[in-house]
Amino acid sequence: MRKNKIALVTGGSGFFGTILIKFLLKKKIKIINFDKTVPDQIPQGVKFIKGNILNSKHINSAAKNVDIIFHNVANLPLAENKNKYDSININGTKNMLEAALKNKVKKVIYTSTGAVFGIPKINPINSNQTPVPKEEYGLTKLLGEKVCLDYIQKGVSVTILRPNTILGVGRLGTLSLLFKWVDEGYNIPVFDGGKNIYQFTHALDLSELSYRASLEKESEIYNCGAKDRTSMKDVMTNLCKFAKTKSEVKSVPMWPAIIGMNILSYLNLSPLGAYHSLMYGRSIFFNMRKNKRRLNWQPKYSNKDMIIESYKWYLKNKISTNYSKKNYEHQGFVKEGFLKYIKKIL
């Protein structure tokens, strides 16, 4: 038996993949980063394999002699080519699981999303609650989960993790839009008073959960969110207070705002779409007692901690809204047409 485990991290060059790899290295795990993008730096103890998750030969070769696969490759809501949702989120997951089966990988951790729950009728959400996604990203991630369930029946041990929006140092995405407004003193919108409760997820909390779940032989499903349950208005108000900005939190009617956002997205004037309006305007928070009971895991970071940490990073690393294509796919970008629309209604 090998002294040190070998883990394959798909999507290891992305935001969460990079943080997960650093976390796993501290656990003395040897890492293979499988990604189509070459990382800026390759840490000592990490082997990089450039490959495409849609190429079964690529992923099958990368999975040889691997003990664990942490699967993070996905086409995200901010991605430029939304037509790849099905191929990457479903077929890519199937390719990975087939490689795990052929290579007798002991454990697979599949990073799904809280978006599979759409607009939950009941909060807090239990891990056994039936998912009902309301937009394409959440639907394709749920279909990826169903592929996982198929391979569990074939003998692969798969644990599914469902985090809400992942934050942490280095994360921008749609937050670059929010932080730009705060930094420049523009008002911050919340929907219908901002009373909805939303749990973000810190990348380090998710890394810890991923690692602990990888030690479990059984297949399971775990939800993952912040340690607190705070309203969107409270989170945004706290951010404005910390930033000492002229920005104020302003309530806007939900449905007119969502219709406007969706029209701008359709016209390619906004990076936001159905996923983001659901995330920002609806309550979704988790019951995570099972995580504590089975894995002795509980989140360390609060919503307010995460937002402020990310804002501090933004201030130190501000860049223009004219992102390169690479940053567009990984971080998202702000289009001036969308900015003008929001500024006008506020």
JOPE-V972748 format. One record per backbone hydrogen bond with DSSP energy under -0.5 kcal/mol. NH is the residue of the N-H (numbers start at 1). CO is the residue of the C=O. If there is no record, write none. Layout:
((NH;CO) (NH;CO))
This chain:
((7;30) (8;68) (9;7) (9;32) (10;8) (10;70) (11;34) (12;9) (12;34) (14;11) (18;14) (19;15) (20;16) (21;17) (22;18) (23;19) (24;20) (25;21) (26;22) (26;23) (27;24) (28;25) (29;24) (30;5) (31;45) (32;7) (33;47) (34;9) (34;32) (35;33) (35;49) (43;41) (46;43) (47;31) (49;33) (51;35) (51;49) (55;52) (56;54) (59;55) (60;56) (61;57) (62;58) (63;59) (64;61) (66;63) (67;6) (68;6) (69;107) (70;8) (71;69) (71;109) (72;10) (72;70) (76;74) (79;76) (82;80) (84;81) (85;82) (88;84) (89;84) (89;85) (90;86) (91;86) (92;87) (93;88) (94;90) (95;91) (96;92) (97;93) (98;94) (99;95) (100;96) (101;97) (102;98) (103;99) (104;101) (105;100) (106;67) (107;67) (108;157) (109;69) (110;108) (110;159) (111;71) (111;109) (112;110) (112;161) (114;163) (116;113) (117;114) (118;115) (119;132) (120;118) (124;285) (125;285) (129;126) (139;135) (140;136) (141;137) (142;138) (143;139) (144;140) (145;141) (146;142) (147;143) (148;144) (149;145) (150;146) (151;147) (152;148) (153;149) (154;150) (155;152) (156;151) (158;156) (159;108) (160;220) (161;110) (162;222) (163;161) (164;224) (167;201) (171;168) (175;172) (176;173) (177;174) (178;174) (179;175) (180;176) (181;177) (182;178) (183;179) (184;180) (185;181) (185;182) (186;181) (188;248) (189;187) (190;250) (192;252) (194;191) (195;192) (198;196) (198;230) (199;284) (200;198) (201;165) (203;167) (206;202) (207;203) (208;204) (209;205) (210;206) (211;207) (212;208) (213;209) (214;210) (215;211) (215;212) (216;213) (220;158) (222;160) (224;162) (226;200) (227;301) (232;196) (233;194) (235;231) (236;232) (237;233) (238;234) (239;235) (240;236) (241;237) (242;238) (243;239) (244;240) (244;241) (245;240) (250;188) (250;248) (252;190) (257;253) (258;254) (259;255) (260;256) (261;257) (262;258) (263;259) (264;260) (265;261) (266;262) (267;263) (268;265) (269;264) (270;264) (277;273) (278;274) (279;275) (280;276) (281;277) (282;278) (284;197) (287;125) (288;286) (292;288) (293;289) (294;290) (295;291) (296;292) (297;291) (306;302) (307;303) (308;304) (309;305) (310;306) (311;307) (312;308) (313;309) (314;310) (315;311) (316;312) (317;313) (317;314) (318;315) (323;321) (328;324) (329;325) (330;326) (331;327) (332;327) (332;328) (338;269) (338;335) (339;335) (340;336) (341;337) (342;338) (343;339) (344;340) (345;341) (346;342))
